[in-house]
Amino acid sequence: MTRSTTAGGLAFASGVAVVYLLPGLPPLAPTGLVVVALGLAAWRWRPLRWPFWLLLGAFWAHWNACLLLCSPFPDDLARAPLVLEGRIASIPTDSGLARRFLFEVERARHEGERIPFTGLVRLSWYDGAPPLRAGEQWRLPVRLKPRHGLANPGTFDFERWLFEQGVQATGNLRRGEPPERLDAGAGRYWLDRRRQALSEHLARVLDGAPALPLLQALVIGDRSGFDQDDWEVLTRTGTNHLVAISGLHVGLIAGAVFVLVRWLWSRSAGLTAAFAAPRAAAVGGMIAALGYAGLAGFAVSTQRALVMIAVVFAALLWQRTLRPYHALVIALVGVLLVDPGAVLSPGFWLSFGAVAVLLFSLGHRLPSRDLWTRWGRAQWAVGIGLLPLLFLLFGRASLIAPPVNLVAVPLFSLILLPLVLVTSLLSLVPGLGAVSGWPLQWTAHLLGWCLDGLAWIAALPWAAMMLPERSLWVWLAAGAGAALMLAPRGLPGRWLGLLLVVPMFVLRTPQPSDGEAWFTLLDVGLGLSAVVRTREGTLVYDTGPGFPSGFDTGSAVIVPFLAAQGVRRIERLVVSHADRDHAGGLAGLAKRVPIDRIDSGEPARLGVPGVVPCRTGEGWDWSGVTFRFIHPPDAELRGNDASCVLRMETGGRSILLTGDIQARVERRLARDWGDALASDVLVAGHHGSATSTHPEFLDAVAPGLVLYAAGYANHFGFPVAEVRERVSARGIPALDTGLVGAIELRLGLDGTIEGPRTWRERAGRFWTHRADGYPNN
């Protein structure tokens, strides 16, 4: 492989990556014509070959994205009653309240008429779902909505994850006509059916053992059994890469089989004469890699590993010598040919980044005779080299990952993984009865002790570190600094690498000046949460919803948002009232961020000690920004009408937060406060329901902007058409978090208002859903 070929491969990969930074995709046909024209020109003029490979990579990514995006699920059918026919395309998982699974739609009908929609959807089946098997064919009554998730700074991009999985829409089964199983066979999903049977077998043998999720992850790559606390332990210790079938596991199995086959093959002179032992071992290792990757359902991470392993074994099989960097580039191009969307996966960057770091840092050093010294150097190199990338991708990184992995990787990969696989296979042997399950149960106990040890380490306060958002130059400097620190010792000025890394840790994020208020209405679905930052303190108003499944927007939305802004403490939390859509995230938020004071209109219902009731006229001042409660007047109110109504003002500009107060309270406030109620921005009460935003109240507030906090295509239809028309008739512009994501405003001491800025427009990519309007409303 020549240098020009390597450069062409890197140009192709760069072209793929660049496409996924675009906010939208250009027309496909003209792009293809440009690629053809440039290819013909490059054939005769060599300097054009690198631009050709770059553009070819971009076109390949564009074409693959179009397979999913050019025929999207229509917005006007969001939440409409549909009937789907198709097959279960994944192993169903049980969240306690619902069973979730991927469903491959073969036919779809709306009101009896066939609609042109096929593809993959993600469904939830509530209310006593029957046992479901991968591959079964069903006719299901559902309600769907386009691929859509919460959109906030610093939070997980659910829409990107759905796009990676090839999902067109999400939804749930609806009441009405009963579901009907059309075929119990597995069809082309026979592999998932067998994986499901193995998962259920493990569950029966282990009977609810704490280590069952870890065993299922190691055997079949299913991580759905981990709860949020378990995953937090693995993340804080930097060991989450060990608990699922990943490239490391596939490589170890392939390597072990390679060594074993080569040794056995070389024992026979006849076999060696017919086929060289290294070549036979390469075939055996590849078969083992395929088999183990099949256990994981050929997940994206195992696909990458298979391509990389295939490159190495193919070179052995055909007796070709590949330089390590050339092999890495071939594997990179191979992965992107199979799945260009892999660039969206953090695992893609971390796996290739780890190999590149090892090659760069250790490839030009003399090998040490001491195995542990070599292993320690490798862990040090990966820990330092990937640190900027981890902070860039996740906003945090484990500081103890190198020493933990120094022990955990060989323990899990060389001892526990083989033990898990052998005891799992032994438990499948018929005729041994309960005896066959004992080794697996003891293995589960051993894994449980390991998890307990990791939990103890993860509890150390300095185990992990979070960083706020940084400018691009900071990440580039940190990457260059890490590379310089890992460079060969003979390179002068290696110590300068430390100086390049320092800004990543010490730079402070922008902060409001005196008299400024930075306001963000977060996108928490059908719920409410707003954050106000001032120079003196941070206020959080409501915490969004929480659900019996364990998901809550306090930990999933507010905590990562505050971390991205560099906020480590909440000086004041106002929980307007105790309904789940406003207070559901309180526990998750309080568990992860210190809170100095909590105010609420229903302190007793919150069940949290030390909550102070909010009362009319009470307030405070932070560096020139005033906050005043104008409701409730006493403790007699309950439910929605007990909501704390908070007005904040600076520089003559104001925002009014009303919780869920309804029309009768709004009319009283309009009469009692009159012109003093006037505010520049109104967060509409009760998510825009018909029971709030009364005309008399709206006229008294006279806002210049109305904000709705409502989830996209929510089942209540909020904000309702009646309220939206009432606001529109007065010429007041309005924004809805369900449509535009988080909404940011900045109020200045000089009376200016910057914004609004919406997160979907600010950070949107071509896979980001941008709804045309309100569906079925």
ZAMARGU-4260 file (C-alpha; in steps of 0.2 Angstrom, whole numbers, plus 5000, padded with zeros to 4 digits):
<rodrens>
0) 5000/5000/5000 | 5008/5016/4994 | 5008/5033/5003 | 4996/5040/4990 | 4984/5026/4993
5) 4985/5029/5011 | 4982/5048/5008 | 4967/5044/4997 | 4960/5033/5011 | 4961/5047/5023
10) 4954/5059/5011 | 4939/5047/5008 | 4936/5046/5027 | 4937/5065/5029 | 4924/5067/5016
15) 4912/5055/5025 | 4915/5064/5042 | 4913/5082/5035 | 4895/5077/5028 | 4890/5073/5046
20) 4894/5091/5052 | 4882/5098/5039 | 4865/5106/5045 | 4857/5100/5030 | 4860/5089/5014
25) 4862/5097/4997 | 4852/5088/4982 | 4859/5071/4979 | 4859/5071/4960 | 4870/5086/4957
30) 4883/5080/4970 | 4884/5064/4960 | 4887/5073/4944 | 4901/5083/4952 | 4909/5067/4958
35) 4909/5059/4941 | 4916/5074/4933 | 4930/5076/4946 | 4934/5057/4944 | 4936/5059/4925
40) 4947/5074/4928 | 4957/5066/4941 | 4960/5051/4930 | 4971/5062/4919 | 4977/5075/4932
45) 4985/5067/4947 | 4983/5083/4959 | 4964/5081/4958 | 4964/5063/4965 | 4964/5068/4983
50) 4949/5080/4981 | 4941/5067/4971 | 4942/5054/4986 | 4936/5068/4998 | 4921/5071/4987
55) 4918/5053/4984 | 4918/5050/5003 | 4905/5064/5005 | 4894/5057/4991 | 4895/5040/4999
60) 4889/5046/5016 | 4876/5057/5008 | 4869/5043/4998 | 4868/5032/5013 | 4860/5045/5023
65) 4847/5048/5010 | 4841/5030/5011 | 4834/5035/5028 | 4830/5053/5026 | 4823/5055/5009
70) 4807/5046/5013 | 4804/5051/5031 | 4788/5047/5041 | 4776/5061/5037 | 4774/5075/5050
75) 4755/5076/5047 | 4753/5058/5053 | 4761/5061/5070 | 4750/5053/5083 | 4737/5048/5070
80) 4730/5030/5072 | 4739/5018/5061 | 4739/4999/5058 | 4756/4992/5055 | 4761/4975/5048
85) 4779/4969/5050 | 4791/4959/5060 | 4799/4962/5077 | 4817/4966/5072 | 4826/4966/5089
90) 4826/4957/5106 | 4812/4965/5116 | 4817/4973/5132 | 4807/4975/5147 | 4807/4992/5156
95) 4795/4986/5170 | 4780/4996/5162 | 4782/4992/5144 | 4791/4981/5132 | 4801/4990/5119
100) 4807/4983/5102 | 4812/4988/5085 | 4798/4984/5072 | 4802/4982/5053 | 4786/4989/5045
105) 4781/4980/5029 | 4764/4988/5027 | 4756/5003/5035 | 4737/5009/5034 | 4729/5025/5040
110) 4710/5024/5041 | 4710/5009/5030 | 4720/5016/5017 | 4738/5010/5012 | 4751/5023/5015
115) 4768/5023/5007 | 4779/5020/5023 | 4791/5006/5027 | 4806/5005/5037 | 4811/5003/5055
120) 4801/5010/5070 | 4804/5009/5089 | 4789/5004/5098 | 4783/5003/5116 | 4770/4990/5121
125) 4761/4995/5138 | 4747/4987/5147 | 4751/4969/5149 | 4761/4965/5133 | 4762/4946/5129
130) 4778/4937/5128 | 4786/4943/5112 | 4799/4934/5101 | 4812/4942/5089 | 4806/4939/5071
135) 4787/4937/5074 | 4776/4945/5062 | 4762/4955/5070 | 4748/4967/5065 | 4749/4981/5077
140) 4738/4997/5080 | 4750/5011/5084 | 4752/5029/5085 | 4769/5035/5079 | 4779/5052/5078
145) 4794/5056/5067 | 4811/5053/5075 | 4811/5066/5088 | 4820/5069/5105 | 4824/5082/5118
150) 4835/5096/5111 | 4846/5105/5124 | 4864/5110/5126 | 4875/5097/5133 | 4863/5083/5133
155) 4862/5066/5124 | 4856/5068/5106 | 4843/5055/5105 | 4838/5059/5087 | 4856/5055/5082
160) 4856/5039/5091 | 4840/5034/5082 | 4847/5039/5065 | 4862/5028/5069 | 4850/5013/5072
165) 4841/5017/5056 | 4825/5021/5065 | 4812/5031/5055 | 4799/5034/5069 | 4795/5030/5087
170) 4778/5027/5095 | 4767/5015/5106 | 4753/5003/5104 | 4736/5011/5105 | 4719/5005/5112
175) 4707/5000/5099 | 4708/4985/5088 | 4718/4971/5096 | 4735/4966/5090 | 4736/4950/5080
180) 4751/4939/5078 | 4752/4934/5060 | 4767/4922/5061 | 4777/4915/5075 | 4792/4911/5065
185) 4808/4920/5066 | 4810/4924/5047 | 4827/4932/5043 | 4829/4937/5062 | 4833/4919/5067
190) 4850/4925/5074 | 4841/4937/5086 | 4829/4923/5091 | 4843/4912/5096 | 4851/4926/5105
195) 4835/4930/5114 | 4833/4911/5119 | 4851/4912/5126 | 4847/4928/5136 | 4832/4920/5143
200) 4841/4904/5148 | 4854/4915/5157 | 4840/4924/5167 | 4833/4907/5172 | 4849/4900/5178
205) 4854/4915/5187 | 4837/4919/5194 | 4839/4938/5196 | 4857/4938/5202 | 4864/4956/5203
210) 4877/4951/5190 | 4864/4945/5177 | 4865/4961/5166 | 4884/4960/5166 | 4883/4942/5160
215) 4870/4946/5147 | 4881/4960/5141 | 4897/4949/5140 | 4888/4934/5131 | 4876/4942/5119
220) 4881/4961/5119 | 4864/4966/5127 | 4866/4981/5139 | 4848/4984/5142 | 4848/4976/5159
225) 4860/4990/5166 | 4851/5003/5176 | 4857/5021/5177 | 4867/5019/5193 | 4876/5003/5186
230) 4881/5013/5171 | 4887/5028/5181 | 4899/5016/5191 | 4906/5009/5174 | 4908/5027/5167
235) 4916/5034/5182 | 4929/5020/5182 | 4932/5020/5163 | 4927/5002/5162 | 4911/5003/5152
240) 4920/4997/5136 | 4923/4980/5145 | 4905/4976/5148 | 4898/4972/5131 | 4905/4963/5116
245) 4916/4976/5108 | 4931/4976/5097 | 4942/4972/5112 | 4932/4956/5115 | 4931/4951/5097
250) 4949/4954/5095 | 4954/4943/5110 | 4943/4929/5105 | 4950/4929/5087 | 4968/4931/5094
255) 4965/4916/5106 | 4958/4905/5093 | 4972/4910/5081 | 4985/4905/5093 | 4976/4889/5097
260) 4974/4884/5079 | 4991/4888/5074 | 4998/4877/5088 | 4987/4863/5084 | 4989/4864/5066
265) 5008/4864/5067 | 5008/4848/5077 | 5003/4839/5060 | 5016/4838/5047 | 5003/4833/5034
270) 4992/4848/5038 | 5006/4860/5038 | 5012/4854/5021 | 4995/4856/5014 | 4991/4873/5021
275) 5003/4884/5032 | 4999/4885/5050 | 4998/4904/5051 | 4986/4904/5036 | 4975/4891/5044
280) 4975/4900/5060 | 4970/4916/5051 | 4955/4907/5044 | 4951/4900/5062 | 4952/4916/5070
285) 4941/4925/5057 | 4928/4911/5060 | 4929/4914/5079 | 4927/4933/5077 | 4912/4930/5066
290) 4904/4919/5078 | 4907/4930/5093 | 4901/4945/5084 | 4885/4936/5079 | 4882/4933/5098
295) 4881/4952/5098 | 4869/4953/5083 | 4883/4961/5073 | 4882/4977/5082 | 4891/4992/5076
300) 4905/4990/5087 | 4908/4972/5082 | 4906/4977/5064 | 4921/4989/5066 | 4931/4975/5075
305) 4927/4962/5061 | 4933/4974/5047 | 4949/4977/5057 | 4952/4959/5060 | 4948/4954/5043
310) 4962/4966/5036 | 4975/4959/5048 | 4970/4940/5044 | 4969/4944/5025 | 4986/4950/5025
315) 4992/4934/5034 | 4981/4923/5022 | 4988/4931/5006 | 5005/4933/5014 | 5006/4952/5012
320) 5016/4963/5024 | 5006/4978/5030 | 5013/4992/5040 | 5002/4996/5055 | 4997/5013/5049
325) 4992/5006/5032 | 4982/4992/5040 | 4973/5005/5051 | 4968/5016/5036 | 4962/5000/5026
330) 4951/4996/5042 | 4945/5014/5043 | 4940/5014/5025 | 4932/4997/5026 | 4921/5002/5041
335) 4915/5017/5032 | 4911/5008/5016 | 4900/4996/5027 | 4893/5009/5038 | 4897/5028/5034
340) 4886/5033/5049 | 4898/5025/5061 | 4907/5042/5062 | 4892/5047/5073 | 4896/5034/5086
345) 4909/5039/5100 | 4915/5021/5100 | 4921/5024/5082 | 4932/5038/5087 | 4938/5030/5103
350) 4942/5013/5095 | 4952/5020/5080 | 4959/5034/5091 | 4965/5021/5104 | 4974/5011/5090
355) 4982/5027/5083 | 4988/5033/5100 | 4996/5016/5103 | 5004/5016/5086 | 5010/5034/5088
360) 5017/5032/5106 | 5024/5015/5106 | 5027/5011/5088 | 5044/5019/5088 | 5050/5014/5105
365) 5061/4999/5109 | 5051/4986/5117 | 5053/4983/5136 | 5057/4966/5142 | 5045/4968/5156
370) 5027/4963/5151 | 5019/4974/5165 | 5030/4989/5159 | 5024/4988/5142 | 5006/4986/5148
375) 5008/5001/5159 | 5015/5011/5145 | 5000/5006/5134 | 4987/5011/5147 | 4996/5028/5150
380) 4997/5032/5132 | 4978/5028/5129 | 4973/5037/5145 | 4983/5053/5140 | 4979/5052/5121
385) 4961/5050/5123 | 4958/5062/5137 | 4954/5077/5126 | 4943/5066/5115 | 4933/5059/5130
390) 4930/5077/5136 | 4925/5083/5119 | 4913/5068/5116 | 4905/5066/5134 | 4910/5082/5143
395) 4918/5071/5157 | 4931/5058/5158 | 4937/5045/5171 | 4953/5051/5180 | 4956/5034/5187
400) 4954/5024/5171 | 4972/5021/5167 | 4976/5012/5184 | 4959/5004/5185 | 4961/4997/5167
405) 4978/4991/5171 | 4971/4978/5181 | 4953/4977/5175 | 4957/4974/5156 | 4967/4958/5159
410) 4956/4952/5173 | 4940/4954/5162 | 4947/4949/5146 | 4959/4935/5150 | 4951/4927/5165
415) 4932/4933/5167 | 4927/4933/5149 | 4933/4915/5145 | 4926/4910/5161 | 4909/4918/5157
420) 4909/4910/5140 | 4914/4892/5145 | 4902/4892/5160 | 4888/4899/5149 | 4891/4885/5136
425) 4892/4872/5150 | 4875/4877/5157 | 4867/4873/5140 | 4873/4855/5140 | 4858/4844/5141
430) 4856/4830/5154 | 4867/4837/5168 | 4852/4845/5176 | 4855/4858/5189 | 4873/4854/5190
435) 4877/4862/5174 | 4871/4879/5181 | 4883/4879/5196 | 4898/4885/5187 | 4889/4899/5179
440) 4881/4904/5196 | 4898/4905/5204 | 4905/4915/5190 | 4890/4927/5192 | 4895/4929/5211
445) 4913/4933/5205 | 4907/4946/5193 | 4896/4953/5207 | 4911/4955/5218 | 4921/4964/5204
450) 4906/4976/5202 | 4906/4979/5220 | 4924/4984/5219 | 4921/4995/5205 | 4907/5004/5214
455) 4918/5007/5229 | 4931/5015/5217 | 4918/5025/5208 | 4912/5033/5224 | 4929/5042/5226
460) 4925/5060/5223 | 4940/5063/5212 | 4936/5047/5201 | 4929/5057/5187 | 4929/5075/5181
465) 4917/5085/5171 | 4921/5100/5160 | 4910/5113/5153 | 4909/5117/5134 | 4925/5124/5126
470) 4929/5133/5111 | 4936/5123/5096 | 4954/5130/5098 | 4954/5123/5116 | 4951/5105/5110
475) 4963/5106/5095 | 4977/5113/5107 | 4973/5099/5119 | 4974/5086/5106 | 4991/5093/5100
480) 4997/5094/5117 | 4993/5076/5121 | 5001/5070/5105 | 5017/5080/5110 | 5017/5072/5127
485) 5017/5055/5119 | 5030/5059/5106 | 5047/5049/5106 | 5058/5055/5120 | 5071/5062/5108
490) 5059/5075/5102 | 5064/5092/5110 | 5050/5102/5118 | 5039/5088/5123 | 5035/5097/5140
495) 5026/5110/5129 | 5012/5098/5127 | 5007/5100/5145 | 5005/5119/5142 | 4994/5115/5127
500) 4983/5104/5138 | 4981/5116/5153 | 4968/5128/5145 | 4956/5113/5144 | 4956/5112/5162
505) 4958/5130/5168 | 4948/5141/5156 | 4932/5147/5164 | 4916/5147/5154 | 4908/5164/5150
510) 4898/5171/5165 | 4884/5184/5166 | 4890/5202/5171 | 4882/5212/5184 | 4864/5215/5180
515) 4863/5202/5167 | 4851/5187/5167 | 4854/5172/5155 | 4838/5163/5154 | 4835/5146/5146
520) 4819/5137/5144 | 4824/5119/5143 | 4816/5106/5131 | 4810/5093/5144 | 4795/5086/5134
525) 4778/5088/5142 | 4784/5097/5157 | 4793/5113/5163 | 4811/5117/5168 | 4820/5134/5166
530) 4837/5140/5171 | 4842/5158/5175 | 4860/5162/5178 | 4866/5178/5185 | 4883/5183/5191
535) 4878/5180/5209 | 4869/5163/5208 | 4859/5151/5197 | 4840/5148/5199 | 4832/5132/5192
540) 4813/5134/5190 | 4805/5117/5190 | 4814/5100/5186 | 4803/5093/5172 | 4795/5076/5172
545) 4800/5059/5180 | 4793/5042/5175 | 4791/5026/5184 | 4803/5018/5172 | 4817/5028/5181
550) 4820/5041/5167 | 4819/5059/5174 | 4824/5075/5166 | 4833/5081/5182 | 4847/5069/5179
555) 4845/5067/5160 | 4843/5086/5155 | 4846/5098/5169 | 4862/5091/5176 | 4871/5089/5159
560) 4865/5107/5154 | 4872/5114/5170 | 4888/5105/5168 | 4890/5111/5150 | 4888/5129/5157
565) 4901/5127/5171 | 4888/5127/5184 | 4892/5116/5199 | 4879/5123/5212 | 4861/5128/5212
570) 4858/5143/5224 | 4840/5142/5222 | 4827/5129/5216 | 4809/5133/5214 | 4797/5119/5211
575) 4781/5127/5207 | 4770/5113/5213 | 4772/5094/5216 | 4764/5087/5200 | 4775/5075/5191
580) 4778/5085/5175 | 4786/5099/5186 | 4794/5090/5201 | 4798/5073/5193 | 4816/5077/5190
585) 4819/5084/5208 | 4827/5068/5215 | 4839/5065/5201 | 4844/5083/5201 | 4847/5084/5220
590) 4857/5068/5219 | 4870/5075/5208 | 4870/5094/5211 | 4871/5103/5227 | 4856/5114/5231
595) 4856/5128/5244 | 4837/5131/5245 | 4821/5124/5238 | 4805/5134/5237 | 4788/5127/5232
600) 4770/5130/5232 | 4767/5113/5239 | 4781/5109/5250 | 4772/5095/5260 | 4768/5085/5244
605) 4786/5085/5238 | 4792/5074/5252 | 4809/5083/5254 | 4814/5090/5270 | 4818/5109/5272
610) 4807/5115/5258 | 4802/5133/5260 | 4784/5138/5254 | 4784/5152/5241 | 4773/5167/5246
615) 4767/5183/5237 | 4778/5197/5239 | 4794/5187/5244 | 4809/5189/5234 | 4828/5192/5232
620) 4841/5201/5222 | 4856/5194/5213 | 4869/5207/5207 | 4855/5219/5201 | 4843/5205/5195
625) 4827/5205/5205 | 4816/5190/5208 | 4798/5191/5216 | 4784/5179/5219 | 4767/5186/5215
630) 4758/5170/5219 | 4752/5160/5229 | 4746/5171/5244 | 4744/5157/5256 | 4745/5138/5260
635) 4727/5134/5256 | 4729/5131/5238 | 4732/5114/5230 | 4737/5107/5214 | 4740/5118/5198
640) 4733/5134/5207 | 4746/5132/5220 | 4760/5135/5208 | 4774/5148/5212 | 4772/5162/5200
645) 4789/5171/5198 | 4793/5187/5190 | 4811/5191/5186 | 4817/5209/5180 | 4833/5218/5176
650) 4836/5234/5166 | 4817/5236/5164 | 4815/5220/5155 | 4806/5205/5163 | 4801/5187/5162
655) 4785/5179/5170 | 4785/5161/5175 | 4768/5155/5179 | 4769/5136/5182 | 4752/5128/5180
660) 4740/5141/5186 | 4723/5141/5178 | 4711/5154/5172 | 4703/5159/5189 | 4720/5163/5197
665) 4726/5172/5181 | 4710/5183/5182 | 4713/5187/5200 | 4732/5192/5196 | 4726/5203/5182
670) 4714/5212/5193 | 4726/5213/5208 | 4742/5218/5199 | 4736/5227/5184 | 4750/5236/5175
675) 4763/5229/5187 | 4760/5212/5179 | 4767/5217/5162 | 4782/5207/5157 | 4792/5206/5141
680) 4792/5187/5140 | 4778/5175/5146 | 4780/5157/5149 | 4762/5151/5146 | 4754/5142/5160
685) 4750/5124/5160 | 4760/5121/5144 | 4747/5130/5133 | 4731/5121/5139 | 4714/5128/5136
690) 4713/5131/5155 | 4726/5144/5156 | 4732/5160/5146 | 4715/5168/5149 | 4712/5184/5138
695) 4711/5195/5153 | 4728/5189/5160 | 4736/5189/5143 | 4731/5208/5140 | 4738/5212/5157
700) 4755/5204/5155 | 4755/5211/5137 | 4771/5201/5132 | 4782/5203/5117 | 4785/5185/5117
705) 4776/5169/5123 | 4785/5153/5126 | 4777/5136/5127 | 4785/5122/5137 | 4777/5106/5128
710) 4783/5090/5121 | 4782/5087/5102 | 4766/5078/5097 | 4761/5076/5115 | 4745/5066/5118
715) 4736/5081/5126 | 4739/5092/5110 | 4747/5106/5120 | 4748/5120/5116 | 4730/5119/5110
720) 4724/5128/5095 | 4713/5140/5105 | 4727/5147/5115 | 4739/5148/5100 | 4726/5158/5090
725) 4722/5169/5105 | 4741/5174/5106 | 4742/5175/5087 | 4727/5187/5086 | 4736/5199/5097
730) 4751/5199/5086 | 4763/5191/5099 | 4776/5179/5092 | 4777/5162/5101 | 4790/5148/5102
735) 4787/5130/5108 | 4801/5120/5115 | 4793/5104/5107 | 4796/5112/5090 | 4812/5122/5092
740) 4821/5114/5107 | 4829/5124/5121 | 4826/5143/5120 | 4839/5155/5126 | 4837/5174/5130
745) 4849/5186/5138 | 4843/5201/5147 | 4855/5215/5150 | 4856/5229/5163 | 4855/5242/5148
750) 4837/5235/5144 | 4842/5225/5129 | 4836/5207/5126 | 4847/5196/5115 | 4838/5181/5107
755) 4828/5171/5107 | 4841/5158/5101 | 4834/5140/5098 | 4844/5125/5100 | 4838/5115/5085
760) 4843/5129/5074 | 4859/5133/5083 | 4865/5115/5084 | 4855/5105/5072 | 4862/5093/5059
765) 4854/5085/5044 | 4846/5071/5054 | 4838/5084/5066 | 4820/5084/5065 | 4812/5101/5061
770) 4793/5100/5062 | 4783/5110/5050 | 4770/5113/5063 | 4758/5106/5076 | 4752/5088/5070
775) 4733/5084/5071 | 4729/5100/5080
</rodrens>
